[in-house]
Amino acid sequence: MTATAARRVETPAPPGLAPRAGDPRALLAVVASGVGLLVQTIGYAIGWAGKPYAIAYFYAGLVLIVAPCAWVLIGRAASRAQRLGVGLSLALLLYLSYFLTSPLLATRFDETLHVATLRSVLGGDGVFAANRMLPVSPYYPALELITAAVRWLTGWPVTACEAVVVVLARAGLVLALFLLVERFTRSARVAGVAVLLYCASSQFYFFNAQFAYQTIAITFTLGLIYFVQRAIDAPARWPRAPLAGALAMIIGVTLSHHLTSWLTVAVLWAWALLHGLDGHRRGARIVSAAAVAATVAVGGWTAVVGSRISTYLLPLFSDAQHQLGGVLSGSTSSKKMFVDTSGAQTPTWERVAMVGSMLIWVALVLLAGWSALRGRTLGRSRIVLLPVGVAALYPLLLLARVSPVATNVADRASTFVFFGLVLVVAAWAVPRLDRVNRAATVGLTVVLVLGGVILGSGPDWERVPGPYLVGAEQRSIDASSLAAARWAGAHMPAGSAFASDVTLSALIPDYADASPVLAIGGRANVSDLFFTPTVDGRDLALIRDNDIAFVVVDTRLSTSLPHAGTYFEPNVDNPAGTPARVTAQALTKFETAPGFVKVLDGPVRIYDVRTILGQPRTYADRASSPVPGSALGWQLIVSTLVVGVALLVLVARRRGPTRPRQLLVGALAVAVVTAAIVVAIVSAHSALFPADHGGEIAVTR
């Protein structure tokens, strides 16, 4: 976008120009949002205790987190620094809302896969050590390498290092988004509203808060766009600093995530083409240079990864195309809406919030997109076609939600669509905000955030802790699951292969140098082993053919259908000819079967089957760690002191006078958030590591 076009946006309404003093209530809004987080963690404690109504605390806290920050960001009074600070605070409080559901260890399915890769890096197995659950993960190792660097530099527990990396990625994303929107519209108010709207995207609260490679990749993408724009605006022909930053972002996104890196390449070429069509030779030259560099880097790395990436991605797109085509042709039924695979129904009010938020977004896209195309909000440059075109994809993503796999693809794509959408909508909305009741606008924003959170994070059981559920990702990880994982970490010989359900197949490698036997990992689908009513010749052949040393059985699987779609193999239906629901008989048949030696008792049982393989039954004797990667002694002390001193220096060097009232309110905000963190950690620890649970860990030699 040209500077002339950007100035045109500001002419009718200069919302970024605010009194220098700013909004005196901005810091109080952050405190109020912190109280919302505390309310949520009280609900989490109730959930960990197995009591109902945790979800009510979640939603009440979510409204309290969003509404005060929205009030400040929508209003005229806040200064630029306040808008950026409140936007960052909102984004990070929403991250804490997600993270504190399980603050001691990563329990979401995608997270556990990346923790396994991180464990390989930290354990010295190499960057490209095999990951059976997510084979492509080791070949996009930026997330794990950065986390390992934080671990080695600080000595902090692995979970804390994971959180630090995600926090930095989220802060970088918000900062880049704010600065880019501010640059394109010349308005800090528009930038603040854009950040607020992005917090309402369906992937922001849940998926892009996970310790997963897309989380960090999107920050690199937005950072790349920011540095390229800085290079265009700089006076030098080839400005070194922003171009060096752009190159670093290219390397980062290339080594972070496959699809994000290629989408980044596509955006750069489209951007360069539009600059060329506009006759903006400098912009076309600089963006084209970045596009060439990104194409070489991403194309070269894709060639190195080779068939691993096609083996991973092509089946997903093929299944999505097949399911969507079947629905459109009428040969297959569409996805059941508002119900998970176990039959649990979505409450009516949540359905209304989801559908309502989607309709509001569609209306906003149509109104704002049309206004932008007519040159009323973002100028008359052809560059406007890029964000408008991206935003226009939003209604199409909603249509793709009729099939399960296509829904996943659409959800992931919405991460990128919302970058263009919030720019277009914020530039259109801000000049009109002062004509609308402020409380009503805040209420509308809360509805958008609620709808986005519900749409992106699945059923209610995904959002809060609670009793064990079958095939329900983090809700399937409890004290018994962790007892099995800890036993494996302490006693399974290195390199052991094991067969288990999807939850334990993801969890155990976070604790042990052991690999699950899975079709997705290039071996075999072991589902039949758990569905047959008795141990037969096929089961024994499956064990021998795949060198399975241990069979790990969660006997609670028979209590219901899986909530997240599958018992055993991720993204694969149960084998044809077997029952949809696993039976108690099938899970307990190993108790009396020859060659199955039980080495761990309890709800989760581990059987040593190496006798069937003709191998001796020997065991390791390692220390049992409650969570993967504890603190590293003196490094922890030194690094914590350094961080503390750095924060004190930053506060001492703060520009302008600091009033006692500001210090008091700031201290209150820190105290409230700290209280929320403490409540979450204590309640999670009590539930996951009860003092009376160790009796289940018993080794039979």
C-alpha positions as CSV (number, residue, x, y, z in Angstrom):
1,M,0.0,0.0,0.0
2,T,1.3,3.4,-0.9
3,A,1.8,6.3,1.6
4,T,-0.8,8.4,-0.3
5,A,-3.4,5.6,0.1
6,A,-2.6,5.3,3.7
7,R,-3.0,9.0,4.3
8,R,-6.4,8.9,2.6
9,V,-7.6,6.4,5.3
10,E,-6.8,8.9,8.0
11,T,-8.4,12.0,6.4
12,P,-12.1,11.3,7.1
13,A,-11.4,10.2,10.7
14,P,-8.1,10.3,12.5
15,P,-8.9,7.8,15.3
16,G,-5.2,7.2,16.0
17,L,-4.8,10.8,17.3
18,A,-5.5,10.7,21.0
19,P,-4.6,12.9,23.9
20,R,-1.0,12.4,25.1
21,A,-2.2,11.4,28.6
22,G,-4.2,8.5,27.2
23,D,-7.0,6.7,29.0
24,P,-6.5,6.6,32.8
25,R,-8.5,3.4,33.0
26,A,-6.4,1.4,30.7
27,L,-4.4,-0.3,33.4
28,L,-7.5,-0.9,35.5
29,A,-8.9,-2.7,32.4
30,V,-6.0,-5.1,32.5
31,V,-6.6,-5.7,36.2
32,A,-10.2,-6.5,35.5
33,S,-9.2,-8.9,32.8
34,G,-6.8,-10.5,35.2
35,V,-9.7,-11.0,37.6
36,G,-11.4,-12.8,34.7
37,L,-8.4,-15.2,34.5
38,L,-8.6,-15.8,38.2
39,V,-12.3,-16.7,37.9
40,Q,-11.4,-19.2,35.2
41,T,-8.6,-20.9,37.2
42,I,-11.0,-21.3,40.1
43,G,-13.2,-23.1,37.6
44,Y,-10.3,-25.2,36.6
45,A,-9.7,-26.2,40.2
46,I,-13.3,-27.2,40.5
47,G,-12.9,-29.3,37.3
48,W,-9.7,-31.0,38.6
49,A,-11.6,-31.9,41.7
50,G,-14.2,-33.7,39.5
51,K,-17.0,-31.3,40.4
52,P,-19.5,-29.8,37.9
53,Y,-19.9,-26.2,36.7
54,A,-16.3,-25.6,35.8
55,I,-17.4,-24.6,32.3
56,A,-19.6,-21.8,33.8
57,Y,-16.6,-20.3,35.5
58,F,-14.7,-20.5,32.2
59,Y,-17.3,-18.5,30.2
60,A,-17.8,-15.9,33.0
61,G,-14.0,-15.4,33.2
62,L,-13.7,-15.2,29.4
63,V,-16.2,-12.4,29.3
64,L,-14.4,-10.6,32.1
65,I,-11.0,-11.0,30.2
66,V,-12.3,-9.6,26.9
67,A,-14.8,-6.9,27.8
68,P,-12.5,-4.5,29.7
69,C,-9.8,-4.7,27.1
70,A,-12.3,-4.2,24.3
71,W,-13.7,-1.1,26.0
72,V,-10.2,0.5,25.9
73,L,-9.3,-0.6,22.4
74,I,-12.6,0.5,20.9
75,G,-12.6,3.9,22.6
76,R,-10.9,7.1,21.4
77,A,-9.0,8.1,24.6
78,A,-6.2,5.5,24.8
79,S,-2.7,6.5,23.6
80,R,-0.8,4.5,21.1
81,A,1.3,2.8,23.8
82,Q,-1.8,1.9,25.8
83,R,-3.4,0.4,22.8
84,L,-0.4,-1.8,22.1
85,G,-0.1,-2.7,25.8
86,V,-3.7,-3.6,26.2
87,G,-3.7,-5.6,23.0
88,L,-0.7,-7.5,24.2
89,S,-2.2,-8.0,27.6
90,L,-5.4,-9.4,26.1
91,A,-3.6,-11.8,23.8
92,L,-1.4,-13.1,26.6
93,L,-4.2,-13.4,29.1
94,L,-6.1,-15.5,26.5
95,Y,-3.0,-17.6,26.2
96,L,-2.8,-18.1,30.0
97,S,-6.5,-19.0,30.0
98,Y,-5.6,-21.8,27.6
99,F,-2.3,-22.8,29.2
100,L,-3.5,-22.9,32.8
101,T,-5.9,-25.7,32.0
102,S,-2.8,-27.9,32.1
103,P,0.1,-25.9,33.5
104,L,2.4,-28.8,34.5
105,L,2.8,-30.5,31.2
106,A,1.6,-30.4,27.6
107,T,-1.5,-32.7,27.3
108,R,-3.2,-31.6,24.0
109,F,-2.7,-34.2,21.3
110,D,-0.7,-32.0,18.9
111,E,1.4,-30.7,21.8
112,T,2.5,-34.1,23.0
113,L,3.7,-34.9,19.5
114,H,6.1,-31.9,19.5
115,V,7.2,-32.6,23.1
116,A,8.4,-36.0,21.8
117,T,10.5,-34.3,19.1
118,L,11.8,-31.8,21.7
119,R,12.7,-34.7,24.0
120,S,14.8,-36.2,21.2
121,V,16.6,-33.0,20.7
122,L,17.3,-32.4,24.4
123,G,18.3,-36.1,24.9
124,G,21.0,-35.9,22.2
125,D,19.2,-38.2,19.8
126,G,19.6,-35.6,17.0
127,V,17.3,-33.1,15.4
128,F,15.9,-35.6,12.9
129,A,15.2,-38.5,15.2
130,A,12.1,-40.4,14.2
131,N,8.7,-39.3,15.5
132,R,6.3,-42.2,14.9
133,M,3.2,-40.1,15.7
134,L,4.1,-37.1,13.5
135,P,6.8,-38.3,11.2
136,V,7.2,-34.9,9.5
137,S,7.8,-33.0,12.8
138,P,11.6,-33.5,13.1
139,Y,12.1,-32.0,9.6
140,Y,10.5,-28.7,10.7
141,P,12.4,-28.3,14.0
142,A,12.5,-24.5,14.5
143,L,10.0,-24.8,17.4
144,E,12.0,-27.5,19.2
145,L,15.4,-25.9,18.5
146,I,14.3,-22.5,19.9
147,T,12.8,-24.2,23.0
148,A,15.9,-26.3,23.5
149,A,18.0,-23.1,23.4
150,V,15.8,-21.5,26.1
151,R,16.2,-24.7,28.1
152,W,19.9,-24.7,27.8
153,L,20.2,-21.0,28.6
154,T,17.9,-20.9,31.5
155,G,17.7,-24.3,33.0
156,W,14.0,-23.9,33.5
157,P,11.6,-26.9,33.5
158,V,10.7,-28.0,29.9
159,T,7.1,-27.0,30.3
160,A,8.1,-23.5,31.4
161,C,10.4,-23.3,28.3
162,E,7.6,-24.3,26.0
163,A,5.4,-21.6,27.5
164,V,8.1,-19.0,27.2
165,V,8.5,-19.8,23.5
166,V,4.7,-19.6,22.8
167,V,4.5,-16.4,24.8
168,L,7.3,-14.8,22.7
169,A,5.7,-16.1,19.5
170,R,2.3,-14.7,20.5
171,A,3.7,-11.3,21.6
172,G,5.7,-11.1,18.3
173,L,2.6,-11.9,16.3
174,V,0.5,-9.2,18.0
175,L,3.3,-6.6,17.7
176,A,3.8,-7.3,14.0
177,L,0.0,-7.2,13.4
178,F,-0.3,-3.9,15.3
179,L,2.6,-2.3,13.5
180,L,1.5,-3.5,10.0
181,V,-2.1,-2.3,10.4
182,E,-0.8,1.0,11.9
183,R,1.5,1.4,8.9
184,F,-1.2,0.7,6.3
185,T,-3.9,2.9,8.0
186,R,-1.8,5.5,9.8
187,S,-4.0,4.8,12.9
188,A,-3.1,3.2,16.2
189,R,-6.8,2.9,16.9
190,V,-7.4,0.8,13.8
191,A,-4.4,-1.2,14.8
192,G,-5.7,-1.9,18.3
193,V,-9.1,-2.8,17.0
194,A,-7.4,-5.2,14.5
195,V,-5.6,-7.0,17.3
196,L,-8.9,-7.2,19.2
197,L,-10.7,-8.7,16.2
198,Y,-7.9,-11.2,15.6
199,C,-8.3,-12.4,19.2
200,A,-11.8,-13.4,18.0
201,S,-10.5,-15.7,15.2
202,S,-11.4,-19.3,15.7
203,Q,-7.8,-20.5,15.9
204,F,-6.3,-17.8,18.1
205,Y,-7.5,-19.0,21.5
206,F,-6.9,-22.7,21.1
207,F,-4.9,-24.1,18.2
208,N,-2.5,-21.2,17.8
209,A,-1.8,-21.2,21.6
210,Q,-0.5,-24.8,21.5
211,F,3.1,-25.8,21.6
212,A,3.0,-26.7,17.9
213,Y,4.9,-25.7,14.8
214,Q,2.2,-23.5,13.2
215,T,2.1,-21.3,16.3
216,I,5.6,-20.1,15.8
217,A,5.4,-20.2,11.9
218,I,2.7,-17.6,11.7
219,T,4.8,-15.2,13.7
220,F,7.6,-15.6,11.3
221,T,5.3,-15.0,8.4
222,L,3.9,-11.8,9.8
223,G,7.3,-10.7,10.9
224,L,8.6,-11.3,7.3
225,I,5.8,-9.1,5.9
226,Y,6.6,-6.4,8.4
227,F,10.3,-6.3,7.6
228,V,9.7,-6.3,3.9
229,Q,7.3,-3.3,4.3
230,R,10.0,-1.6,6.4
231,A,12.5,-2.2,3.6
232,I,10.1,-0.6,1.1
233,D,9.6,2.5,3.4
234,A,13.4,2.9,4.1
235,P,15.3,5.5,2.0
236,A,18.2,3.3,1.0
237,R,18.0,1.3,-2.2
238,W,18.7,-2.0,-0.4
239,P,18.2,-1.2,3.3
240,R,20.4,-3.8,5.2
241,A,18.7,-4.0,8.6
242,P,15.1,-4.7,7.5
243,L,16.3,-7.0,4.7
244,A,18.4,-9.0,7.2
245,G,15.3,-9.2,9.4
246,A,13.3,-10.5,6.4
247,L,15.9,-13.1,5.7
248,A,15.9,-14.3,9.3
249,M,12.1,-14.6,9.1
250,I,12.3,-16.6,5.8
251,I,14.7,-19.1,7.5
252,G,12.4,-19.3,10.5
253,V,9.2,-20.0,8.6
254,T,11.0,-22.4,6.2
255,L,12.2,-24.5,9.2
256,S,8.9,-24.2,11.1
257,H,5.9,-25.4,9.1
258,H,5.3,-26.8,5.6
259,L,2.0,-25.2,4.6
260,T,2.7,-21.9,6.2
261,S,6.0,-21.6,4.4
262,W,4.4,-22.2,1.0
263,L,1.5,-19.9,1.8
264,T,4.0,-17.2,2.7
265,V,5.7,-17.7,-0.7
266,A,2.3,-17.3,-2.5
267,V,1.5,-14.1,-0.6
268,L,4.9,-12.6,-1.4
269,W,4.5,-13.2,-5.1
270,A,1.0,-11.9,-5.2
271,W,2.2,-8.8,-3.3
272,A,5.0,-8.3,-5.8
273,L,2.7,-8.7,-8.7
274,L,0.3,-6.1,-7.4
275,H,3.1,-3.6,-6.8
276,G,4.1,-4.1,-10.4
277,L,0.6,-3.6,-11.7
278,D,0.5,-0.4,-9.6
279,G,3.7,0.9,-11.2
280,H,5.4,1.0,-7.8
281,R,8.8,-0.2,-9.0
282,R,10.6,0.0,-5.7
283,G,7.9,-2.0,-3.9
284,A,7.9,-4.6,-6.8
285,R,11.7,-4.9,-6.7
286,I,12.0,-5.4,-2.9
287,V,9.0,-7.7,-2.5
288,S,10.2,-9.8,-5.6
289,A,13.6,-10.2,-4.0
290,A,12.0,-11.4,-0.8
291,A,9.8,-13.7,-2.9
292,V,12.7,-15.2,-4.8
293,A,14.7,-15.8,-1.5
294,A,11.6,-17.4,0.1
295,T,11.0,-19.6,-3.0
296,V,14.6,-20.8,-3.0
297,A,14.6,-21.5,0.7
298,V,11.2,-23.2,1.0
299,G,11.6,-25.1,-2.3
300,G,15.0,-26.3,-1.4
301,W,14.0,-27.4,2.1
302,T,10.9,-29.1,0.7
303,A,13.1,-31.0,-1.7
304,V,15.3,-32.1,1.3
305,V,12.2,-33.3,3.2
306,G,11.0,-35.0,0.0
307,S,8.4,-37.8,0.2
308,R,7.9,-37.4,3.9
309,I,5.9,-34.2,3.4
310,S,3.8,-35.6,0.5
311,T,3.1,-38.8,2.5
312,Y,1.9,-36.7,5.3
313,L,-0.1,-34.0,3.5
314,L,-1.5,-35.6,0.4
315,P,-3.8,-38.1,2.2
316,L,-5.3,-35.2,4.3
317,F,-6.1,-33.2,1.2
318,S,-7.3,-36.3,-0.7
319,D,-9.6,-37.3,2.2
320,A,-10.9,-33.7,2.4
321,Q,-11.6,-33.6,-1.3
322,H,-13.3,-37.0,-1.3
323,Q,-15.5,-36.2,1.7
324,L,-16.5,-32.8,0.4
325,G,-17.2,-34.2,-3.1
326,G,-19.3,-37.0,-1.6
327,V,-21.3,-34.5,0.4
328,L,-21.9,-32.3,-2.6
329,S,-22.9,-35.2,-4.8
330,G,-25.1,-36.7,-2.2
331,S,-23.2,-40.0,-2.1
332,T,-22.1,-39.5,1.5
333,S,-23.8,-37.8,4.4
334,S,-22.5,-34.5,5.7
335,K,-20.7,-34.1,9.1
336,K,-23.0,-34.2,12.1
337,M,-23.1,-30.7,13.5
338,F,-23.0,-29.8,17.1
339,V,-22.2,-33.3,18.4
340,D,-18.9,-35.2,19.0
341,T,-18.2,-38.8,18.0
342,S,-19.3,-40.1,21.5
343,G,-22.7,-38.5,21.0
344,A,-22.2,-35.5,23.4
345,Q,-24.3,-32.6,22.3
346,T,-23.3,-28.9,22.1
347,P,-25.5,-26.7,24.3
348,T,-28.0,-24.6,22.4
349,W,-26.6,-21.3,23.5
350,E,-23.2,-22.2,22.2
351,R,-24.7,-23.1,18.9
352,V,-26.4,-19.7,18.7
353,A,-23.1,-18.0,19.6
354,M,-21.1,-19.9,17.0
355,V,-23.7,-19.4,14.2
356,G,-24.3,-15.8,15.3
357,S,-20.5,-14.9,15.2
358,M,-20.1,-16.5,11.8
359,L,-23.0,-14.5,10.3
360,I,-21.7,-11.3,11.9
361,W,-18.3,-12.0,10.3
362,V,-19.8,-12.7,6.9
363,A,-21.8,-9.4,7.1
364,L,-18.6,-7.5,8.1
365,V,-16.6,-9.0,5.3
366,L,-19.2,-8.1,2.7
367,L,-19.6,-4.5,4.0
368,A,-15.9,-3.8,4.7
369,G,-14.7,-5.6,1.5
370,W,-17.0,-3.6,-0.7
371,S,-16.0,-0.4,0.9
372,A,-12.3,-1.2,0.5
373,L,-12.8,-2.2,-3.2
374,R,-14.4,1.2,-3.8
375,G,-11.3,2.9,-2.3
376,R,-13.1,4.3,0.8
377,T,-11.0,2.8,3.5
378,L,-7.6,1.5,2.3
379,G,-7.0,3.7,-0.7
380,R,-7.2,3.0,-4.4
381,S,-3.9,1.0,-4.8
382,R,-4.2,-2.5,-6.3
383,I,-2.5,-3.7,-3.1
384,V,-5.9,-3.5,-1.5
385,L,-6.9,-6.6,-3.6
386,L,-4.6,-8.8,-1.5
387,P,-6.2,-8.3,1.9
388,V,-9.7,-8.1,0.4
389,G,-9.2,-11.3,-1.6
390,V,-7.9,-13.1,1.5
391,A,-10.8,-11.9,3.6
392,A,-13.3,-13.0,0.9
393,L,-12.2,-16.6,1.5
394,Y,-13.9,-16.6,4.9
395,P,-17.4,-17.5,3.7
396,L,-15.9,-20.4,1.6
397,L,-14.2,-21.8,4.7
398,L,-17.6,-22.0,6.4
399,L,-19.0,-24.0,3.5
400,A,-16.1,-26.5,3.9
401,R,-17.3,-27.4,7.4
402,V,-19.7,-30.0,6.1
403,S,-17.1,-32.8,6.2
404,P,-14.7,-33.8,9.1
405,V,-11.4,-33.6,7.3
406,A,-12.4,-30.5,5.3
407,T,-13.3,-28.9,8.6
408,N,-9.8,-29.4,9.9
409,V,-8.3,-27.9,6.7
410,A,-10.7,-24.9,6.8
411,D,-9.9,-24.3,10.5
412,R,-6.2,-24.2,9.8
413,A,-6.7,-21.9,6.8
414,S,-8.7,-19.4,8.9
415,T,-5.5,-18.5,10.7
416,F,-4.2,-16.8,7.6
417,V,-7.6,-15.6,6.3
418,F,-8.1,-13.5,9.4
419,F,-4.9,-11.5,8.8
420,G,-6.5,-9.9,5.8
421,L,-10.0,-9.9,7.3
422,V,-9.1,-7.9,10.4
423,L,-7.2,-5.3,8.4
424,V,-10.2,-4.8,6.1
425,V,-12.9,-4.9,8.8
426,A,-11.0,-2.7,11.3
427,A,-10.2,0.0,8.7
428,W,-14.0,0.1,7.8
429,A,-15.3,-0.1,11.4
430,V,-13.2,2.4,13.3
431,P,-14.5,5.6,11.6
432,R,-18.0,4.4,12.5
433,L,-17.4,3.4,16.1
434,D,-18.1,6.8,17.6
435,R,-21.6,6.7,16.0
436,V,-22.5,3.5,17.8
437,N,-23.2,2.9,21.5
438,R,-19.8,1.8,23.0
439,A,-21.3,-0.8,25.3
440,A,-23.2,-2.4,22.4
441,T,-20.0,-2.5,20.4
442,V,-18.2,-4.2,23.3
443,G,-21.0,-6.7,23.6
444,L,-20.8,-7.5,19.9
445,T,-17.0,-8.0,20.3
446,V,-17.6,-10.4,23.2
447,V,-20.0,-12.4,21.0
448,L,-17.4,-12.6,18.3
449,V,-14.8,-13.8,20.7
450,L,-17.1,-16.3,22.4
451,G,-18.1,-17.7,19.0
452,G,-14.5,-18.0,17.9
453,V,-13.4,-19.8,21.0
454,I,-16.3,-22.2,20.9
455,L,-15.9,-22.8,17.1
456,G,-12.1,-23.3,17.4
457,S,-11.7,-25.3,20.6
458,G,-14.4,-27.9,20.1
459,P,-16.8,-29.3,22.8
460,D,-16.8,-28.0,26.3
461,W,-14.7,-30.9,27.5
462,E,-11.8,-29.5,25.5
463,R,-11.9,-26.2,27.4
464,V,-11.8,-27.2,31.1
465,P,-10.3,-29.9,33.2
466,G,-12.5,-32.6,34.6
467,P,-12.9,-36.4,35.1
468,Y,-11.4,-38.9,32.7
469,L,-13.1,-39.2,29.3
470,V,-12.4,-41.8,26.6
471,G,-10.5,-40.6,23.5
472,A,-10.7,-37.0,24.6
473,E,-7.1,-35.7,24.2
474,Q,-6.1,-33.9,27.4
475,R,-9.2,-35.2,29.3
476,S,-7.8,-38.7,28.7
477,I,-4.6,-37.8,30.6
478,D,-5.0,-38.3,34.3
479,A,-3.1,-39.7,37.3
480,S,-3.4,-43.3,35.9
481,S,-2.2,-42.3,32.4
482,L,0.8,-40.5,33.9
483,A,1.6,-43.4,36.1
484,A,1.9,-45.6,33.0
485,A,4.0,-42.9,31.2
486,R,6.3,-42.5,34.3
487,W,6.7,-46.3,34.5
488,A,7.7,-46.4,30.9
489,G,10.2,-43.6,31.5
490,A,11.7,-45.4,34.5
491,H,11.7,-49.1,33.3
492,M,11.2,-49.6,29.5
493,P,14.4,-50.4,27.8
494,A,15.6,-47.7,25.3
495,G,14.1,-48.2,21.8
496,S,11.2,-50.4,22.9
497,A,8.2,-50.6,20.6
498,F,4.7,-50.6,22.2
499,A,1.1,-50.9,21.2
500,S,-1.6,-48.7,22.8
501,D,-4.4,-46.3,22.3
502,V,-4.0,-42.9,20.6
503,T,-3.6,-41.0,23.9
504,L,-0.9,-43.2,25.5
505,S,0.8,-43.5,22.1
506,A,1.3,-39.8,22.2
507,L,2.0,-39.4,25.9
508,I,4.5,-42.2,26.6
509,P,7.2,-41.0,24.2
510,D,7.3,-37.7,26.1
511,Y,8.7,-39.7,29.1
512,A,10.4,-42.7,27.5
513,D,12.7,-43.5,24.7
514,A,10.0,-45.8,23.2
515,S,8.0,-45.7,20.0
516,P,4.4,-46.5,19.3
517,V,3.5,-48.9,16.5
518,L,1.2,-47.0,14.2
519,A,0.3,-47.1,10.5
520,I,0.9,-43.3,10.3
521,G,4.5,-44.0,11.6
522,G,5.1,-46.4,8.7
523,R,4.5,-49.6,10.6
524,A,1.1,-51.2,11.3
525,N,-2.4,-50.4,12.5
526,V,-2.6,-52.3,15.8
527,S,-6.3,-51.7,16.4
528,D,-7.2,-55.4,15.8
529,L,-5.1,-56.3,18.8
530,F,-7.5,-54.5,21.1
531,F,-10.8,-55.4,19.3
532,T,-10.5,-59.2,19.2
533,P,-12.4,-60.9,22.1
534,T,-9.5,-63.4,22.6
535,V,-5.8,-63.4,21.8
536,D,-5.5,-65.3,18.5
537,G,-2.9,-66.1,15.9
538,R,-3.4,-62.7,14.1
539,D,-2.6,-60.9,17.4
540,L,0.5,-62.9,17.9
541,A,1.6,-62.3,14.3
542,L,1.0,-58.6,14.7
543,I,3.3,-58.6,17.8
544,R,6.0,-60.6,16.2
545,D,6.0,-58.8,12.8
546,N,6.3,-55.4,14.5
547,D,8.7,-56.4,17.3
548,I,6.2,-55.1,19.9
549,A,7.8,-55.4,23.3
550,F,4.9,-54.0,25.5
551,V,1.2,-53.7,25.2
552,V,-0.3,-50.8,27.1
553,V,-4.0,-51.1,27.8
554,D,-6.3,-48.5,29.3
555,T,-9.2,-50.6,30.6
556,R,-11.5,-47.6,30.7
557,L,-11.8,-47.4,27.0
558,S,-14.8,-49.7,27.0
559,T,-16.9,-47.3,29.0
560,S,-17.8,-45.2,26.0
561,L,-17.2,-44.3,22.4
562,P,-14.2,-42.0,21.9
563,H,-15.0,-38.3,22.1
564,A,-12.4,-37.2,19.6
565,G,-13.1,-39.8,16.9
566,T,-10.8,-42.8,17.4
567,Y,-9.6,-45.2,20.0
568,F,-6.2,-46.2,18.6
569,E,-4.9,-44.9,15.2
570,P,-5.1,-41.1,14.8
571,N,-7.1,-39.9,11.8
572,V,-7.9,-43.5,10.9
573,D,-11.3,-45.2,11.3
574,N,-11.6,-48.5,13.1
575,P,-10.8,-51.5,10.9
576,A,-13.6,-52.8,8.7
577,G,-15.4,-55.7,10.2
578,T,-14.7,-54.8,13.9
579,P,-17.2,-53.3,16.3
580,A,-17.4,-49.5,16.6
581,R,-17.1,-49.8,20.4
582,V,-14.3,-51.7,22.1
583,T,-15.5,-54.2,24.7
584,A,-14.3,-54.9,28.3
585,Q,-13.6,-58.5,27.3
586,A,-11.3,-57.4,24.5
587,L,-9.3,-55.2,26.8
588,T,-9.0,-57.7,29.7
589,K,-8.2,-60.8,27.6
590,F,-4.5,-60.2,28.1
591,E,-4.8,-61.1,31.8
592,T,-4.8,-64.8,31.2
593,A,-3.1,-65.0,27.8
594,P,0.2,-66.9,27.6
595,G,3.2,-64.7,27.1
596,F,1.5,-61.5,28.5
597,V,3.3,-60.6,31.7
598,K,1.6,-57.7,33.6
599,V,4.3,-55.3,34.9
600,L,2.0,-52.4,35.8
601,D,-1.5,-52.7,37.4
602,G,-4.3,-50.2,37.7
603,P,-6.8,-48.7,35.3
604,V,-3.9,-48.6,32.8
605,R,-2.1,-51.9,32.5
606,I,1.2,-52.6,30.9
607,Y,2.0,-56.1,29.6
608,D,5.6,-57.3,28.7
609,V,5.3,-59.5,25.6
610,R,8.9,-60.1,24.9
611,T,8.5,-63.8,25.7
612,I,6.5,-64.0,22.5
613,L,9.4,-62.5,20.7
614,G,11.8,-64.9,22.3
615,Q,13.6,-62.0,24.0
616,P,14.7,-61.8,27.7
617,R,12.7,-59.6,30.0
618,T,15.1,-57.0,31.4
619,Y,14.3,-53.6,32.7
620,A,15.9,-50.2,33.1
621,D,16.1,-48.5,36.5
622,R,15.9,-44.8,35.9
623,A,14.6,-42.0,38.1
624,S,10.9,-41.4,37.6
625,S,10.2,-37.7,36.7
626,P,6.7,-36.4,37.3
627,V,6.9,-34.1,34.2
628,P,9.2,-34.3,31.2
629,G,12.4,-32.3,31.9
630,S,12.7,-30.8,35.4
631,A,14.8,-27.7,36.3
632,L,18.6,-27.7,35.9
633,G,19.8,-26.4,39.3
634,W,22.3,-23.5,39.1
635,Q,21.2,-22.5,35.6
636,L,17.7,-22.0,36.9
637,I,18.9,-19.7,39.8
638,V,21.2,-17.6,37.6
639,S,18.8,-17.2,34.7
640,T,15.9,-16.2,37.1
641,L,18.1,-13.6,38.7
642,V,19.1,-12.2,35.4
643,V,15.5,-12.0,34.2
644,G,14.5,-10.3,37.5
645,V,17.3,-7.7,37.2
646,A,16.4,-7.0,33.6
647,L,12.8,-6.3,34.5
648,L,13.8,-4.0,37.3
649,V,16.1,-2.1,34.8
650,L,13.3,-1.8,32.3
651,V,11.0,-0.4,35.0
652,A,13.6,2.0,36.2
653,R,14.3,3.3,32.7
654,R,10.7,3.8,31.9
655,R,10.2,7.2,30.2
656,G,8.1,9.8,31.9
657,P,7.0,10.1,35.5
658,T,5.5,7.0,37.1
659,R,2.7,7.9,39.5
660,P,2.3,5.9,42.7
661,R,-1.2,5.0,41.6
662,Q,0.1,3.5,38.4
663,L,2.6,1.4,40.3
664,L,-0.1,0.3,42.7
665,V,-2.5,-0.7,39.9
666,G,0.4,-2.4,38.0
667,A,1.3,-4.4,41.1
668,L,-2.3,-5.4,41.6
669,A,-2.5,-6.7,38.0
670,V,0.7,-8.8,38.6
671,A,-0.7,-10.1,41.9
672,V,-4.0,-11.1,40.4
673,V,-2.4,-13.0,37.5
674,T,0.1,-14.6,39.8
675,A,-2.8,-15.8,42.1
676,A,-4.4,-17.3,39.0
677,I,-1.3,-19.2,38.1
678,V,-0.8,-20.5,41.6
679,V,-4.4,-21.7,41.8
680,A,-4.0,-23.5,38.5
681,I,-0.7,-25.2,39.3
682,V,-1.7,-26.3,42.8
683,S,-5.0,-27.8,41.6
684,A,-3.5,-29.5,38.6
685,H,-0.7,-31.0,40.7
686,S,-3.1,-32.4,43.3
687,A,-5.2,-34.1,40.6
688,L,-2.4,-35.4,38.4
689,F,0.1,-36.5,41.1
690,P,-1.9,-37.6,44.1
691,A,0.1,-38.9,47.1
692,D,-1.8,-42.3,47.1
693,H,-1.3,-43.1,43.4
694,G,2.2,-44.6,43.5
695,G,0.9,-48.0,44.6
696,E,0.0,-48.8,41.1
697,I,3.6,-48.7,39.9
698,A,4.9,-52.2,40.4
699,V,7.4,-54.1,38.3
700,T,7.2,-57.9,37.8
701,R,10.6,-59.3,37.0
